[in-house]
C-alpha cells in the first residue's frame, strides 16, 4: 500500500453514544468517501478499521479513542492501543502529541520508538494543538504533523478554526514534514484557504460523515429565520 497521497482524507468515526456507533456503517461511509475522491480514511477502533480496510484500497490512519481516569489524552493514549492498531494493518497510526500527561505514565517518545522498532513500515501522525507540540513531534521524527487538537486543549480553547496562520507557520517551519490540516472545516471556501496555506493533505470528518452534527448545524440556521 502506498503512503498517503496529497488530497482529502475523510474521517469515518462513530464513538459510543453517537447514533451510528456499533452499526457497521463506517465501511460504507468509507466506500462512499473513496468513490467521491478521498485519498485516505481516518478511522477509530480495531473493528471499524478492519471493516474499512476490507472495503477500500486507500491508506487508513488508525486511532483508538480510549478514556483513562486522571488523563485528558484519549487518542491512542498508551502502548495497549498502539499494539491493538498494529494488528489491523493500518498504514498510519495517529497519536495525541499534546503536552498533557498520558495515562499510566505512558510517554510519547516510547510509543514512537515501539512503532519504529516493531512496525517500521507504519507511518506515524502527531495530533497537535500548538506550535511547541508540533516542534517536539518534528524532533521525534513523526511522518505527519496534524492540527487535530487545535482548540481542544485548555491552552488552545477558543481558537477560531480553521487556524490558517497556525497552518502556514507549520508548513514554513517544518518543510521536510508533511503537514495535515484537520479541524473546523465546514465550507468549500475554508478548504480552499487551508490549501493555500501549503498543507500536504486535509482531514475532514464531521461535515461529511456525521449526519447528526450536520443536521444540528442546519437546525441552528433555521432559528435565525
C-alpha positions as CSV (number, residue, x, y, z in Angstrom):
1,X,0.0,0.0,0.0
2,X,1.4,3.4,-1.0
3,X,1.8,6.2,1.5
4,X,-0.8,8.9,1.9
5,X,-1.2,10.9,-1.2
6,X,-1.9,14.6,-1.3
7,X,-5.6,15.3,-1.1
8,X,-8.6,14.9,1.0
9,X,-8.7,12.3,3.8
10,X,-12.2,11.6,5.3
11,X,-12.6,10.7,8.9
12,X,-15.2,7.9,9.3
13,X,-15.8,7.6,13.0
14,X,-18.7,7.0,15.4
15,X,-18.0,6.7,19.1
16,X,-20.1,5.2,21.9
17,X,-23.2,7.3,22.5
18,X,-23.5,8.5,18.9
19,X,-26.4,7.3,16.6
20,X,-24.1,5.4,14.1
21,X,-22.0,3.7,16.7
22,X,-21.8,-0.1,16.5
23,X,-23.9,-0.5,13.4
24,X,-21.1,-1.5,11.0
25,X,-21.8,1.6,8.9
26,X,-18.3,3.1,8.8
27,X,-17.1,0.9,6.0
28,X,-19.9,2.1,3.8
29,X,-19.1,5.7,4.7
30,X,-15.5,5.0,3.7
31,X,-16.6,3.4,0.4
32,X,-18.7,6.5,-0.4
33,X,-15.8,8.8,0.5
34,X,-13.3,6.9,-1.7
35,X,-15.7,6.9,-4.6
36,X,-16.1,10.6,-4.1
37,X,-12.3,11.1,-4.4
38,X,-10.9,10.7,-0.9
39,X,-7.2,9.6,-0.9
40,X,-7.3,8.2,2.6
41,X,-9.6,7.4,5.6
42,X,-9.1,8.2,9.3
43,X,-10.8,5.6,11.4
44,X,-11.3,4.7,15.1
45,X,-11.5,1.2,16.8
46,X,-10.0,-2.0,15.5
47,X,-13.3,-3.4,14.3
48,X,-14.1,-0.4,12.2
49,X,-10.6,-0.2,10.8
50,X,-10.7,-3.9,9.8
51,X,-14.1,-3.4,8.1
52,X,-12.9,-0.3,6.3
53,X,-9.7,-2.0,5.0
54,X,-11.7,-4.8,3.6
55,X,-13.9,-2.3,1.8
56,X,-11.5,0.3,0.3
57,X,-8.0,0.3,-1.2
58,X,-6.6,3.6,0.2
59,X,-4.3,4.2,3.2
60,X,-6.0,4.3,6.6
61,X,-5.0,6.5,9.5
62,X,-5.8,4.4,12.6
63,X,-6.6,5.6,16.0
64,X,-8.2,4.2,19.1
65,X,-10.1,6.6,21.4
66,X,-9.8,5.4,24.9
67,X,-10.6,7.3,28.1
68,X,-8.5,6.8,31.3
69,X,-9.1,8.2,34.7
70,X,-6.8,11.0,35.5
71,X,-5.8,11.9,32.0
72,X,-7.4,14.0,29.2
73,X,-5.4,12.2,26.5
74,X,-7.7,9.9,24.6
75,X,-6.4,9.4,21.1
76,X,-4.2,6.3,21.1
77,X,-3.0,7.2,24.6
78,X,-1.0,4.1,25.6
79,X,1.0,1.2,24.3
80,X,-2.1,-1.0,24.7
81,X,-3.9,0.9,21.9
82,X,-0.7,1.0,19.7
83,X,-0.4,-2.8,19.9
84,X,-4.1,-3.2,19.0
85,X,-3.7,-0.9,16.0
86,X,-0.7,-2.8,14.7
87,X,-3.0,-5.9,14.4
88,X,-5.1,-4.0,11.8
89,X,-2.5,-3.3,9.1
90,X,-3.4,0.4,9.1
91,X,-0.8,2.3,7.2
92,X,-0.6,5.2,9.6
93,X,-1.1,5.4,13.4
94,X,-2.1,8.8,14.9
95,X,-1.1,9.7,18.4
96,X,-2.1,12.5,20.6
97,X,1.1,14.6,20.7
98,X,0.0,17.2,23.2
99,X,2.0,18.0,26.2
100,X,-0.7,16.8,28.5
101,X,0.1,13.9,30.8
102,X,-0.7,10.5,29.3
103,X,-2.4,7.7,31.4
104,X,-0.4,5.1,33.2
105,X,2.8,7.0,32.9
106,X,3.0,6.5,29.1
107,X,5.4,8.6,27.2
108,X,5.0,9.8,23.6
109,X,8.6,9.1,22.7
110,X,8.2,5.5,23.9
111,X,5.2,4.9,21.7
112,X,7.0,6.3,18.7
113,X,10.1,4.1,19.4
114,X,7.9,1.0,19.8
115,X,6.2,1.6,16.4
116,X,9.5,2.3,14.7
117,X,11.1,-0.8,16.1
118,X,8.2,-3.2,15.6
119,X,6.5,-1.9,12.5
120,X,8.9,0.3,10.5
121,X,6.5,0.2,7.6
122,X,3.9,2.0,9.5
123,X,3.9,5.8,9.4
124,X,3.1,8.0,12.4
125,X,0.9,11.1,12.7
126,X,1.2,13.6,15.5
127,X,-2.1,15.2,16.6
128,X,-1.0,18.6,17.9
129,X,-2.7,21.7,19.3
130,X,0.1,24.3,19.3
131,X,3.5,25.1,17.8
132,X,5.6,23.7,20.6
133,X,3.9,20.3,20.3
134,X,4.5,20.3,16.6
135,X,8.2,21.2,17.2
136,X,8.5,18.3,19.5
137,X,6.8,16.0,17.1
138,X,9.2,17.1,14.4
139,X,12.1,16.4,16.7
140,X,10.7,12.9,17.4
141,X,10.6,12.2,13.7
142,X,6.9,12.0,13.0
143,X,6.0,11.5,9.4
144,X,3.0,13.8,9.6
145,X,2.1,16.7,11.8
146,X,-1.6,17.4,12.2
147,X,-3.6,20.3,13.6
148,X,-6.1,17.8,15.0
149,X,-6.1,19.0,18.6
150,X,-6.1,22.7,17.9
151,X,-8.8,24.2,20.1
152,X,-9.2,21.0,22.1
153,X,-6.6,21.6,24.8
154,X,-7.1,24.1,27.7
155,X,-4.3,26.3,26.3
156,X,-5.8,26.5,22.8
157,X,-9.5,26.6,23.7
158,X,-11.4,29.3,21.9
159,X,-9.1,29.3,18.9
160,X,-11.1,30.1,15.7
161,X,-10.9,27.2,13.3
162,X,-9.5,26.6,10.8
163,X,-6.4,28.4,12.1
164,X,-4.8,29.5,8.8
165,X,-2.0,31.4,10.4
166,X,-1.0,28.3,12.5
167,X,-1.1,26.0,9.5
168,X,1.0,28.4,7.5
169,X,3.6,28.6,10.3
170,X,3.8,24.8,10.5
171,X,4.3,24.5,6.7
172,X,7.1,27.1,6.7
173,X,8.8,25.9,9.8
174,X,8.9,22.2,9.0
175,X,9.2,21.9,5.2
176,X,10.6,18.4,5.5
177,X,7.5,17.1,7.4
178,X,4.1,16.6,5.8
179,X,1.5,18.9,7.5
180,X,-2.1,17.7,7.6
181,X,-4.8,20.2,8.4
182,X,-7.7,18.9,10.5
183,X,-10.4,20.6,12.4
184,X,-13.2,23.1,11.8
185,X,-13.5,22.8,8.0
186,X,-17.2,23.0,7.1
187,X,-17.2,25.0,3.9
188,X,-15.5,24.8,0.5
189,X,-14.2,28.3,0.9
190,X,-12.5,27.3,4.1
191,X,-11.0,24.3,2.4
192,X,-9.6,26.5,-0.4
193,X,-8.0,28.8,2.1
194,X,-6.5,25.8,4.0
195,X,-5.0,24.6,0.8
196,X,-3.5,28.0,0.2
197,X,-1.5,27.5,3.4
198,X,0.5,24.8,1.6
199,X,-0.5,21.8,3.7
200,X,0.1,18.3,2.3
201,X,-3.4,16.9,3.0
202,X,-6.6,17.7,4.7
203,X,-8.8,15.6,7.1
204,X,-12.5,16.4,7.2
205,X,-14.9,14.4,9.4
206,X,-18.0,15.9,10.9
207,X,-19.1,17.9,7.9
208,X,-19.1,14.8,5.7
209,X,-19.7,11.7,7.9
210,X,-21.7,12.9,11.0
211,X,-25.3,13.4,9.9
212,X,-26.4,14.4,13.4
213,X,-23.9,17.2,13.6
214,X,-24.7,18.3,10.1
215,X,-28.4,18.4,10.9
216,X,-27.8,20.3,14.1
217,X,-26.0,22.9,12.1
218,X,-28.9,23.4,9.7
219,X,-31.4,23.4,12.5
220,X,-29.3,26.2,14.2
221,X,-29.5,28.2,11.0
222,X,-33.3,27.8,10.9
223,X,-33.6,29.6,14.3
224,X,-32.3,32.7,12.5
225,X,-35.2,32.8,10.1
